[in-house]
Amino acid sequence: MTPPAAARALALSAAAVVLALGAWPPTRVGTVLTITALAATAPLVAVRRYRPARPEPWVAVSAMLACWWAALAFAHTAPTLAVAAQALGIAVATGLFAVLFTRQRRAAPRDRRRSRRETWGHRSDQAMVAVVIALALVQAVAGALVPGAPWSVAFAPFDLVLICLLLRFTASRADLGPSMRLLTVGGVGAAVYDCLVADSGVRITGPQTGQNVVWVVAMLFFLAGTLHPGMTTAFSPARLTRLRSESARLLGTAPLVLVPVALALLDSAAALPLTVHLGAAAAVAALAIVRGAQTIRASEQLARRDPLTGLANRRGLRVAFEDLLPPTTDPVSRVGRLAVLDLDDFKHVNDTYGHETGDGLLVAVAARLADAVGGTGTVTRSGGDEFVLLLRPGAPDVDALLATAFAAPVPLAGLDFPVRCSAGWVELTGASELPLALADADVALYASKDGARGRATRFAPEQREQVLGSLALGADLRRLVAGDPGAGELVLLFQPLVSLPARTVRGCEALVRWRHPERGLLSPDTFLPVAEAQGHGAAIDAWVLREACCAALAWPDPTWTVSVNLGRSSMVDPGLAGTVRAALATTGLPAARLHLEITEHDQLPADAGVLALHQLAADGVGLALDDFGTGYTSVAYLQRYPITVLKLDRSVTGPDASLALLRGLVGLADALGTTVLAEGIETDEQCARLARLGVDAGQGWLFGRPVPTDRLGDLRPQPAGAATPEG
C-alpha cells in the first residue's frame, strides 16, 4: 500500500522481465511479446496469491492484455486475426471502464441525496463523454474506409479517447490506491503507444526504438500494479466511489475538451470534413462551460450549507433572514421570531461515547428540528451543538417545537439518548438586524441555562445585565485558576459534623468560598457551576483537597475527619485516584481521616469514578453520598460506589419530613452497613427527633456555621437547649 511497496512491485516486475528475456533471447519480436505475455499472466498469478474479494476485474485485465499480445503477435502474419484481437481487447477495456463507472452509480446513499443541480452536472459530464466517443467512432469508421490505410488507424481515435477517460477517471477519484494508479499509468502508456504506431501500422519495430520503449514501460507498470499487495482492494467500491470535490472533478473534464483537437491531428482526420471536428469541439466546449457554471452554483450552495447536517449555516441564515425581512418591510410590524438553542450536556456525550456518536446525535437533532419546523421557518446550524431557528408568523411556539422534536429519545448506536435543549428567542420586527437579534437571543439562551435548563426563554432587556455579569464572572474565574492575584482568592471554611445524640464533633466538611475583589465572598453555588462549564471544576476540587488535608493536620482533635466534595469534572477525571493519593502523601494525612463526598448527577456516566473510588476505599478513604433523597439515581449509586455515609438532604430531615420515610432510610442504611448523617439541623427538637429515629450524625447551624480553620478550636459539644453559635 505504501510507496516502498510500489517500488518493490516495479523492481519485481523488472526482475521478472530480465529472467524471461534470459530464457527467450531479446529478438525484435521476443522482447515486446515476452513482456506482454508476462503482464497478461501476472493478474492470474496475483489472484491466486493475494485472493482478492472480487477476482473478476483482474481476470478481465488478463484477458485484455492477452488480446493485445495476440494483436502484436499476429500483426504481420495474420492481420485479420490481429484486428479481431485488438478490437476484442478494446471491448474488454471498455467493459472495465463500465464496471468502474457503474460502481460510482451504485453509491446509492450519496446519489439519492444529490440535488437536481448536481445531477445535471453529472449529465453534462456524460454528454461530453458521449460527444467525444461519437466523434472517435465516426472518425474510426471513416479512416478504416480509406483505401490503403493501415488497420491500426481505425483504433487510434479510441486510444486517444481512452487516454482522456483514464486521466479524467484519475482526477475524479479521491483514493484509488497504489495498485489502481499503477494500472492507470500502464493503460495510458499502452494507449499512447497505439497512437504512435497508428500512422505506420507497424506495431513492432524492435526494442531499440522509442515507440517500443513506451510499450515496454507500460507493461512494466501493468506488472507492478498487478503484483502490488494493494491489488486486493483496487476494484473495491470503497475506493472507486470516493470522489473528489466538485471543483477537482471539473478539472478532470479538461482532457475531454482537448479530444476533438487531438483527433483532428491524426491522419485519419483527413477522412472527415473539418467542420465535424469544429462542431464537436464547440459542443464539448459549450458543455464544459455549462458544467463549470453548475459547479460554481453547486459550490455557492454548499457554502451556505453545514456539511455535517445539511442544514443552512451562518451564511445560509443571513440569506433566509434577508428573505424574511426584505427592505420594504414595515419597521414596526412583527415578522417572526429568531431562536438560538443548544443541547444541554452535549459535551458529556462527546467525552463519554466519542465524537462519532456526537456527530450522529447532531445529525439526528437536525432532522428532528427540521421536521418540527417544517414549512414554517428555517433551521440552521451555526456551529458545535448550537442551532438557530428562523420562524415565520404563525409558527408554533419555541417551547412547543422543542417538545415536539424531542418528545422521544434519539436511538443511536444501540442506545437511547434523551435530548434536552435550552433556548432563547426574540421577536423580529421590520427594523430587526440579524447580528443584534442573534445577540439578544444568545442573552436569553444564557438566561435559560442559568435557570432550570431544558426550556425556552424570551429575551428581555434586563437579562442583558444579568448575563453580562455571568460572563464577567466566568472571565474572572479563568483568571483566578490561572493564578492572577487580581482575581481574588479561594478560601476554605469548615462546618462541624456532630455525632448524635452526644453532640460531639467527629469531623468537619470543607466548604470553598471565593473572595472576589469586587463582589465580596462568593458561595460555591455562584461560581462552581461556571467552573464546571469551563472545565475548571477538577482543578478547584484538587486545590480544596490539598488545602483541606493540610488544614486537618492542625486541628485540635487528631481523630476528626475532613470531608471534601467532588464535582462532576473530578468524577470523570481518569487521574482521580492519583490526585487524592498525592494529596495524602504530600500532607501526611492518614487516609482514614479523609472522606470524599459525591452528589447525584443525571448526566454522570455509569462508570465515572467507580474504579478510582473503590481503589481509594481500599486505602481507607471514606465515601459519602451527599444530598441523598433529592435525585432519582440514589439506589444505583449505593450499588455502584463503596458508600460509607448517607447524607440526608435538608428536604428530607426538616420539621415536616415524613417519619415513615426517615425510618425507611435509616433501615436501608443499617442493611447496607452505612452510617446516616442528617443535613440542615437547626433546632433542638429536630435534633432530638432525628436521634430517636437512629440517625448517627448531623450537620447544621445548631452545631456551628462554617468557620475558618483557626476557629475550629472554639467548637465545643452543644448540650440540648444551648444557644446557637454564630461563628
HUHU-V100225 format. One record per residue. RES is the residue in one letter. PHI is phi as a letter, one per 40 degrees, with the letter a starting at -180 (* if undefined). PSI is psi in whole degrees, -180 to 180 (999 if undefined). Layout:
res: (RES & RES)
phi: (PHI & PHI)
psi: (PSI & PSI)
This chain:
res: (M & T & P & P & A & A & A & R & A & L & A & L & S & A & A & A & V & V & L & A & L & G & A & W & P & P & T & R & V & G & T & V & L & T & I & T & A & L & A & A & T & A & P & L & V & A & V & R & R & Y & R & P & A & R & P & E & P & W & V & A & V & S & A & M & L & A & C & W & W & A & A & L & A & F & A & H & T & A & P & T & L & A & V & A & A & Q & A & L & G & I & A & V & A & T & G & L & F & A & V & L & F & T & R & Q & R & R & A & A & P & R & D & R & R & R & S & R & R & E & T & W & G & H & R & S & D & Q & A & M & V & A & V & V & I & A & L & A & L & V & Q & A & V & A & G & A & L & V & P & G & A & P & W & S & V & A & F & A & P & F & D & L & V & L & I & C & L & L & L & R & F & T & A & S & R & A & D & L & G & P & S & M & R & L & L & T & V & G & G & V & G & A & A & V & Y & D & C & L & V & A & D & S & G & V & R & I & T & G & P & Q & T & G & Q & N & V & V & W & V & V & A & M & L & F & F & L & A & G & T & L & H & P & G & M & T & T & A & F & S & P & A & R & L & T & R & L & R & S & E & S & A & R & L & L & G & T & A & P & L & V & L & V & P & V & A & L & A & L & L & D & S & A & A & A & L & P & L & T & V & H & L & G & A & A & A & A & V & A & A & L & A & I & V & R & G & A & Q & T & I & R & A & S & E & Q & L & A & R & R & D & P & L & T & G & L & A & N & R & R & G & L & R & V & A & F & E & D & L & L & P & P & T & T & D & P & V & S & R & V & G & R & L & A & V & L & D & L & D & D & F & K & H & V & N & D & T & Y & G & H & E & T & G & D & G & L & L & V & A & V & A & A & R & L & A & D & A & V & G & G & T & G & T & V & T & R & S & G & G & D & E & F & V & L & L & L & R & P & G & A & P & D & V & D & A & L & L & A & T & A & F & A & A & P & V & P & L & A & G & L & D & F & P & V & R & C & S & A & G & W & V & E & L & T & G & A & S & E & L & P & L & A & L & A & D & A & D & V & A & L & Y & A & S & K & D & G & A & R & G & R & A & T & R & F & A & P & E & Q & R & E & Q & V & L & G & S & L & A & L & G & A & D & L & R & R & L & V & A & G & D & P & G & A & G & E & L & V & L & L & F & Q & P & L & V & S & L & P & A & R & T & V & R & G & C & E & A & L & V & R & W & R & H & P & E & R & G & L & L & S & P & D & T & F & L & P & V & A & E & A & Q & G & H & G & A & A & I & D & A & W & V & L & R & E & A & C & C & A & A & L & A & W & P & D & P & T & W & T & V & S & V & N & L & G & R & S & S & M & V & D & P & G & L & A & G & T & V & R & A & A & L & A & T & T & G & L & P & A & A & R & L & H & L & E & I & T & E & H & D & Q & L & P & A & D & A & G & V & L & A & L & H & Q & L & A & A & D & G & V & G & L & A & L & D & D & F & G & T & G & Y & T & S & V & A & Y & L & Q & R & Y & P & I & T & V & L & K & L & D & R & S & V & T & G & P & D & A & S & L & A & L & L & R & G & L & V & G & L & A & D & A & L & G & T & T & V & L & A & E & G & I & E & T & D & E & Q & C & A & R & L & A & R & L & G & V & D & A & G & Q & G & W & L & F & G & R & P & V & P & T & D & R & L & G & D & L & R & P & Q & P & A & G & A & A & T & P & E & G)
phi: (* & c & d & d & c & c & c & c & c & c & c & c & c & c & c & c & c & c & c & c & c & c & c & b & d & c & c & d & c & c & d & c & c & c & c & c & c & c & c & c & c & d & d & c & c & c & c & c & c & c & f & c & c & b & c & d & c & c & c & c & c & c & c & c & c & c & c & c & c & c & c & c & c & b & c & b & c & a & d & c & c & c & c & c & c & c & c & c & c & c & c & c & c & c & c & c & c & c & c & c & c & c & d & c & c & c & c & d & d & c & c & c & c & c & c & c & c & c & c & c & c & c & c & c & d & c & c & c & c & c & c & c & c & c & c & c & c & c & c & c & c & c & c & c & c & c & c & g & c & c & c & c & c & c & c & d & c & c & c & c & c & c & d & c & c & c & c & c & c & c & c & c & b & c & a & c & g & c & c & c & c & c & c & c & c & c & c & c & c & c & c & c & d & c & c & c & c & c & c & c & g & c & c & b & b & h & c & c & c & c & c & c & c & c & c & c & c & c & c & c & c & c & c & c & c & c & c & c & d & c & c & c & b & c & b & c & d & d & c & c & c & c & c & c & c & d & c & c & c & c & c & c & c & d & d & c & c & c & c & d & c & c & c & c & c & c & c & c & c & c & c & b & c & c & c & c & c & c & c & c & c & c & c & c & c & c & c & c & c & c & c & c & c & c & c & c & c & c & c & c & c & c & c & c & b & c & c & c & c & g & c & c & c & c & c & c & c & c & c & c & c & c & c & c & b & c & d & c & c & c & c & b & c & c & b & i & b & b & b & b & a & a & c & c & g & c & d & c & c & c & c & c & b & g & c & c & c & c & c & c & c & c & c & c & c & d & c & c & c & c & c & c & c & f & c & c & i & b & b & b & b & c & i & f & b & b & b & b & b & b & b & c & d & g & c & c & c & c & d & c & c & c & c & c & c & b & c & b & c & c & c & a & f & g & b & b & b & c & b & b & b & b & a & b & b & a & c & b & b & c & c & c & b & d & d & c & c & c & c & c & c & c & c & c & c & c & c & c & c & c & c & c & g & g & a & b & b & c & c & b & d & c & c & c & c & c & c & c & c & c & c & c & c & c & c & c & c & c & c & c & c & c & g & c & c & c & c & g & a & c & b & b & b & b & b & c & b & b & c & b & c & c & g & b & c & b & i & a & c & c & b & c & b & b & c & c & c & b & c & g & c & b & c & c & c & c & b & c & d & c & c & c & c & c & g & b & d & c & c & c & d & c & c & d & c & c & c & c & c & c & c & c & c & b & c & c & b & c & c & c & c & b & b & b & c & b & c & c & c & c & c & c & c & c & c & d & c & c & c & c & c & c & c & c & c & c & c & g & c & c & c & c & c & b & b & b & b & b & b & c & a & c & b & c & d & c & b & c & g & c & c & c & c & c & c & c & c & c & c & h & c & c & b & b & c & c & f & c & h & b & b & b & b & c & c & c & c & c & c & c & b & c & c & b & b & b & c & c & c & c & c & c & b & c & c & c & c & c & c & c & c & c & c & c & c & c & c & c & c & c & c & c & g & b & c & b & b & c & c & g & c & b & b & c & c & c & c & c & c & c & c & c & c & g & c & c & a & a & a & i & c & c & c & i & c & c & b & c & c & c & b & c & c & c & c & b & d & b & c & d & g & c & c & c & c & c & f)
psi: (-22 & 163 & -42 & -36 & -39 & -41 & -41 & -38 & -42 & -43 & -42 & -39 & -46 & -40 & -40 & -40 & -43 & -45 & -41 & -41 & -28 & -35 & -30 & 106 & 141 & 77 & -178 & -49 & -36 & -42 & -54 & -44 & -38 & -47 & -41 & -40 & -41 & -43 & -36 & -31 & -29 & -41 & -38 & -39 & -43 & -38 & -41 & -33 & -48 & -17 & 62 & 156 & -35 & 96 & -12 & -45 & -33 & -34 & -39 & -40 & -43 & -43 & -40 & -48 & -34 & -39 & -42 & -34 & -43 & -38 & -37 & -43 & -36 & 17 & -33 & -34 & -34 & 77 & -38 & -44 & -37 & -41 & -44 & -42 & -41 & -43 & -41 & -39 & -42 & -37 & -41 & -41 & -40 & -39 & -39 & -42 & -39 & -39 & -44 & -46 & -25 & -38 & -36 & -44 & -25 & -1 & 69 & -49 & -39 & -43 & -38 & -25 & -5 & 144 & 169 & -36 & -42 & -38 & -43 & -32 & -44 & -33 & -34 & -42 & -47 & -36 & -41 & -43 & -42 & -40 & -47 & -35 & -41 & -42 & -43 & -40 & -46 & -43 & -38 & -44 & -45 & -40 & -36 & -26 & -7 & 125 & 133 & -1 & 140 & 152 & -25 & -19 & -33 & -24 & -15 & -43 & -38 & -37 & -40 & -44 & -37 & -41 & -47 & -40 & -38 & -44 & -41 & -42 & -44 & -39 & -23 & -11 & 139 & -28 & 83 & -27 & 157 & -37 & -48 & -35 & -40 & -41 & -39 & -44 & -42 & -41 & -42 & -43 & -42 & -41 & -39 & -41 & -46 & -38 & -38 & -34 & 2 & -41 & -40 & -30 & -3 & 114 & -25 & 109 & 8 & 148 & -15 & -12 & 155 & -34 & -48 & -27 & -40 & -44 & -43 & -44 & -40 & -43 & -34 & -40 & -36 & -44 & -46 & -44 & -33 & -40 & -10 & 139 & -24 & -3 & -19 & -26 & 9 & -38 & 17 & 144 & -30 & -33 & -43 & -22 & 0 & 103 & 155 & -180 & 164 & -39 & -44 & -38 & -29 & -42 & -30 & -17 & -7 & -42 & -33 & -34 & -30 & -11 & -50 & -39 & -44 & -39 & -34 & -21 & -14 & 154 & -33 & -14 & -21 & -21 & -8 & 150 & 149 & -29 & -27 & -46 & -40 & -40 & -43 & -41 & -41 & -41 & -45 & -41 & -41 & -44 & -37 & -39 & -43 & -43 & -41 & -42 & -40 & -39 & -41 & -44 & -40 & -39 & -40 & -38 & -43 & -32 & -18 & 4 & 145 & 124 & -25 & -51 & -18 & -2 & 167 & 146 & -163 & -39 & -41 & -34 & -41 & -41 & -45 & -37 & -42 & -32 & -36 & -35 & 77 & 162 & -23 & 2 & 140 & 125 & -26 & -7 & 145 & 129 & 3 & -163 & 152 & 127 & 136 & 130 & 153 & 166 & 130 & 134 & 29 & -33 & -34 & -39 & -46 & -44 & -34 & -43 & -6 & 158 & -27 & -43 & -39 & -42 & -41 & -37 & -41 & -41 & -43 & -41 & -42 & -43 & -41 & -46 & -42 & -40 & -41 & -40 & -41 & -134 & 10 & 5 & -167 & 135 & 130 & 155 & 117 & -10 & 150 & -130 & 24 & 132 & 154 & 131 & 127 & 105 & 136 & 166 & 140 & -7 & 154 & 160 & 155 & -43 & -42 & -39 & -45 & -39 & -39 & -43 & -37 & 31 & -34 & 150 & 160 & 116 & 127 & 128 & 39 & 7 & 159 & 121 & 109 & 128 & 131 & 132 & 143 & 143 & 154 & 139 & 160 & 144 & 140 & 138 & 176 & -19 & 2 & 147 & 141 & -49 & -40 & -39 & -42 & -41 & -42 & -42 & -36 & -41 & -45 & -34 & -44 & -39 & -38 & -43 & -29 & -16 & -132 & -11 & 170 & 22 & 168 & 133 & 131 & 142 & 137 & 142 & -34 & -16 & -28 & -44 & -39 & -45 & -42 & -35 & -41 & -40 & -40 & -38 & -40 & -40 & -41 & -36 & -40 & -39 & -38 & -47 & -32 & -6 & 17 & 116 & -21 & -11 & 6 & -158 & 156 & 140 & 156 & 136 & 157 & 132 & 133 & 147 & 123 & 137 & 143 & 146 & 1 & -23 & 42 & 143 & 131 & -11 & -175 & 151 & 132 & 125 & 123 & 143 & 158 & 115 & 95 & 140 & -23 & -32 & -3 & -154 & 116 & 137 & 160 & -30 & -21 & -39 & -21 & -39 & -36 & -41 & -41 & -43 & -33 & -7 & 16 & 3 & -44 & -37 & -41 & -41 & -41 & -39 & -45 & -42 & -49 & -47 & -39 & -42 & -41 & -42 & -35 & -26 & -24 & 10 & 157 & -25 & 117 & -4 & -10 & 141 & 159 & 129 & 132 & 132 & 142 & 127 & -178 & -40 & -38 & -37 & -34 & 0 & 120 & -17 & 21 & -50 & -42 & -37 & -45 & -45 & -37 & -40 & -42 & -42 & -39 & -41 & -23 & 10 & 132 & 143 & -33 & -19 & -5 & 129 & 132 & 140 & 128 & 155 & 146 & 142 & 123 & -16 & 12 & 129 & 150 & -30 & 9 & 120 & 0 & -54 & -45 & -44 & -32 & -38 & -42 & -36 & -37 & -27 & -15 & -1 & 135 & 162 & 124 & 141 & 108 & 155 & 38 & 134 & -5 & -17 & -159 & 13 & 16 & -43 & -41 & -39 & -39 & -31 & -30 & -38 & 155 & 67 & 134 & -20 & 132 & 119 & 107 & 130 & 153 & -24 & -20 & -28 & 1 & 175 & -29 & 8 & 151 & 128 & -38 & -39 & -44 & -43 & -40 & -41 & -40 & -41 & -39 & -44 & -42 & -42 & -33 & -8 & 27 & 160 & 162 & 131 & 129 & 132 & 158 & 30 & 122 & -14 & 159 & -39 & -44 & -42 & -45 & -42 & -43 & -38 & -41 & -31 & -6 & 12 & 132 & -38 & 167 & 167 & 135 & 178 & -18 & -33 & -19 & 141 & 165 & 131 & 160 & 162 & -28 & -7 & 4 & -22 & -18 & -11 & 131 & 153 & 137 & 106 & 160 & 134 & -5 & 159 & 147 & 126 & 146 & -15 & 999)
